């Protein structure tokens, strides 16, 4: 074994990296690297003392995994693509990726339509509530309840993963409890959540999570929806649902039991 600059070392003339060195070079946290190994995405060799070691190809492999995750591909789909990629024929990888990306385009278009409908509902509510208020208390014709278009809660559910065909089980319950953010990105995301959560007027426990209540503000609703969607791109085990009523905006957050600690760290313990 020969050590090189930057903490690398060679075994049999092949340059390898320890897990901490690979994490530093790739920007992927060591916890995620371990998870990728368990999921069959990133194989690791072992030294005689049991330490994980990775070759130079691991960096390129991680870049491919990260790129595929940005396209919204599921882990089993990424694993299949990696197997095709190992054959060394780019055309085969592209042929397999095309239908997967087409599926994600349809998913994204559906989500865009959902959010546009929610935005239109918010705009209608905002227009009505911006008008002159009647004297005295609220009544059936004041606009706070019956005059808002599509009276009643308007749900916007942001699904973290697509359910398996024919399965009634909620997909987020089986999603891996792993986050792909690290370093400055993770710190920035935590700060973004704390800023919005600080505007909550009430919080309560629900099954598998908590519900936060906010003022019925259109701009705040958009911020919550955007941040929830961004969160699911790195933490697919979260399930978010927004409900708008004339007097409140509610965000429900759920996660598997194994992610209870992460849920509490990010959104705070319930009272």
C-alpha positions in Angstrom: 0.0 0.0 0.0 1.4 3.4 -1.0 0.0 6.7 0.3 -0.4 9.7 -2.1 -1.2 13.3 -1.8 -4.7 14.3 -0.7 -5.1 11.3 1.6 -5.4 8.8 -1.3 -3.6 5.5 -1.2 -2.9 2.8 -3.8 -3.5 -0.9 -3.5 -1.9 -3.0 -6.2 -1.3 0.2 -8.3 -4.9 1.2 -8.1 -5.8 4.5 -6.4 -8.5 4.2 -3.7 -10.2 6.4 -1.2 -11.5 5.9 2.3 -15.1 6.8 2.9 -14.3 10.2 4.4 -12.0 11.0 1.5 -14.6 10.1 -1.0 -17.2 12.2 0.8 -14.8 15.2 0.8 -14.1 14.8 -2.9 -17.7 14.2 -4.1 -19.6 16.4 -1.6 -21.8 13.4 -0.7 -22.1 12.8 3.1 -20.6 9.6 4.4 -23.9 8.6 5.8 -25.4 8.7 2.3 -22.4 6.8 0.9 -23.1 4.0 3.4 -26.8 4.0 2.4 -25.9 3.8 -1.3 -23.8 0.7 -0.6 -26.7 -0.9 1.3 -29.0 0.0 -1.6 -26.7 -1.6 -4.1 -25.8 1.6 -5.9 -22.2 2.1 -4.8 -20.1 -1.1 -4.1 -17.2 -0.8 -1.7 -14.2 -3.0 -1.2 -12.9 -3.7 2.4 -9.4 -3.5 3.7 -8.0 -6.2 6.0 -9.1 -4.0 9.0 -12.6 -3.7 7.6 -12.4 -0.1 6.3 -14.4 0.7 3.2 -12.3 1.7 0.1 -13.5 3.1 -3.2 -11.8 3.4 -6.6 -11.6 6.5 -8.8 -14.7 5.2 -10.7 -16.8 5.8 -7.5 -16.6 9.6 -8.1 -18.0 9.3 -11.6 -20.6 6.8 -10.4 -21.7 9.2 -7.7 -22.0 12.0 -10.3 -24.3 9.7 -12.3 -26.4 8.8 -9.2 -26.8 12.5 -8.2 -27.7 13.5 -11.8 -30.4 10.7 -11.9 -31.8 11.8 -8.5 -32.1 15.4 -9.8 -34.3 13.9 -12.6 -36.5 12.4 -9.9 -35.7 8.8 -10.6 -36.3 6.2 -8.0 -33.5 4.2 -6.4 -34.5 0.9 -8.1 -34.5 2.8 -11.5 -31.1 4.2 -10.8 -29.8 0.8 -9.8 -31.0 -0.6 -13.1 -29.5 2.2 -15.1 -26.1 1.6 -13.3 -26.3 -2.0 -14.4 -26.9 -0.9 -18.0 -24.1 1.7 -17.7 -21.6 -1.0 -16.6 -22.0 -2.6 -20.1 -20.2 0.5 -21.5 -22.7 1.4 -24.2 -24.0 4.9 -23.8 -26.8 4.3 -26.4 -28.3 1.6 -24.1 -28.3 3.9 -21.1 -30.0 6.6 -23.1 -32.6 4.2 -24.4 -33.5 3.1 -20.9 -33.5 6.7 -19.5 -35.8 8.2 -22.1 -39.1 6.5 -21.0 -38.1 7.2 -17.3 -37.6 10.9 -18.0 -40.9 11.0 -20.0 -42.7 9.5 -17.0 -41.2 12.3 -14.8 -42.3 14.9 -17.2 -45.9 13.7 -16.9 -45.5 13.7 -13.1 -44.1 17.2 -13.1 -46.9 18.5 -15.4 -49.5 17.0 -13.1 -47.9 18.7 -10.1 -47.7 22.0 -12.0 -51.4 21.8 -12.8 -52.1 21.0 -9.1 -50.1 24.0 -7.9 -51.7 26.3 -10.5 -55.1 25.3 -9.4 -54.1 26.0 -5.8 -52.6 29.3 -6.8 -55.8 30.2 -8.6 -57.8 29.4 -5.5 -55.5 31.5 -3.4 -55.8 34.4 -5.9 -59.6 34.2 -5.7 -59.5 34.2 -1.9 -57.1 37.1 -1.8 -59.3 39.2 -4.2 -62.4 38.6 -2.1 -60.7 39.2 1.2 -59.1 42.4 -0.1 -62.5 44.0 -0.6 -64.2 46.2 1.9 -65.3 44.4 5.1 -68.9 44.7 6.3 -69.5 46.5 9.6 -69.7 44.3 12.6 -69.1 40.6 12.9 -68.7 38.0 10.1 -71.9 36.8 8.5 -72.9 34.4 5.7 -72.4 37.1 3.1 -69.2 38.8 4.3 -66.9 36.8 2.0 -64.8 35.1 4.7 -66.6 31.8 4.1 -69.3 31.4 1.4 -67.9 33.9 -1.1 -64.5 32.3 -1.5 -64.5 30.2 -4.8 -64.6 26.5 -4.3 -65.6 26.8 -0.6 -64.0 24.2 1.6 -60.4 22.9 2.1 -58.3 22.8 -1.0 -55.6 20.1 -0.6 -52.3 20.1 -2.3 -50.5 16.8 -1.7 -46.8 16.6 -2.7 -46.0 13.0 -3.1 -42.4 12.1 -2.3 -42.3 8.9 -4.4 -44.7 7.2 -6.9 -46.5 4.2 -5.4 -45.8 0.8 -6.9 -48.5 -0.2 -9.4 -51.2 -2.1 -7.7 -50.0 -1.2 -4.2 -52.2 0.7 -1.8 -49.4 1.3 0.7 -48.3 5.0 0.9 -44.9 5.0 -0.9 -43.3 7.5 1.5 -43.5 4.9 4.3 -41.0 2.6 2.4 -38.7 5.4 1.1 -35.1 5.3 2.4 -34.4 7.6 5.4 -31.5 9.3 3.8 -30.8 12.9 2.8 -28.6 13.8 -0.2 -27.8 17.4 1.1 -24.6 18.1 3.0 -22.5 21.0 4.3 -23.7 24.5 3.4 -26.7 23.3 1.5 -28.1 21.4 4.5 -27.5 24.4 6.8 -29.3 26.7 4.3 -32.3 24.3 4.1 -32.6 24.1 7.9 -32.6 27.9 8.1 -35.3 28.2 5.4 -37.5 25.8 7.3 -36.9 27.6 10.6 -37.8 31.0 9.0 -41.2 29.7 7.7 -42.0 27.5 10.8 -41.4 30.6 12.9 -44.6 32.0 11.3 -46.8 29.1 12.5 -49.5 30.1 14.9 -50.2 26.6 16.2 -48.8 23.0 16.0 -50.4 19.7 16.9 -49.5 16.1 16.7 -51.1 13.8 14.0 -50.5 10.2 13.2 -46.9 9.8 12.0 -46.1 13.6 12.2 -47.4 17.0 13.0 -49.6 19.8 11.6 -48.6 23.4 11.5 -51.2 26.2 11.2 -50.4 29.5 9.6 -52.3 32.7 8.7 -54.1 32.3 5.3 -51.5 34.2 3.4 -51.1 33.5 -0.4 -47.4 34.3 -0.5 -46.7 32.2 2.5 -48.6 29.3 1.0 -46.5 29.5 -2.2 -43.3 29.5 -0.1 -44.3 26.5 1.9 -45.3 24.6 -1.3 -42.0 25.4 -3.0 -39.9 24.5 0.0 -41.8 21.2 0.6 -41.2 20.3 -3.1 -37.5 21.1 -2.7 -37.3 19.0 0.5 -38.7 16.0 -1.3 -36.0 16.1 -3.9 -33.4 15.2 -1.2 -35.5 13.5 1.5 -38.1 11.3 -0.2 -39.3 9.9 3.1 -41.3 13.1 4.0 -45.0 13.4 3.1 -46.4 17.0 2.9 -50.0 18.1 2.5 -51.2 21.7 2.3 -54.8 22.6 3.2 -56.3 26.1 2.6 -59.4 27.2 4.4 -60.8 30.7 4.6 -59.3 31.2 8.0 -56.1 29.2 8.1 -53.3 27.6 6.1 -52.3 24.2 7.4 -49.2 22.1 6.5 -49.2 18.5 7.6 -45.8 16.7 7.6 -45.5 12.9 8.0 -42.5 10.6 8.0 -41.8 6.9 8.8 -41.2 5.9 12.4 -37.5 5.5 11.7 -37.3 9.2 10.7 -39.0 10.5 13.8 -35.7 12.1 15.0 -35.2 13.8 11.7 -38.8 15.1 11.7 -38.3 16.5 15.2 -34.9 18.1 14.4 -36.3 19.8 11.3 -39.8 20.8 12.3 -39.5 20.9 16.1 -41.1 18.8 18.7 -44.8 19.1 19.2 -46.3 20.5 22.3 
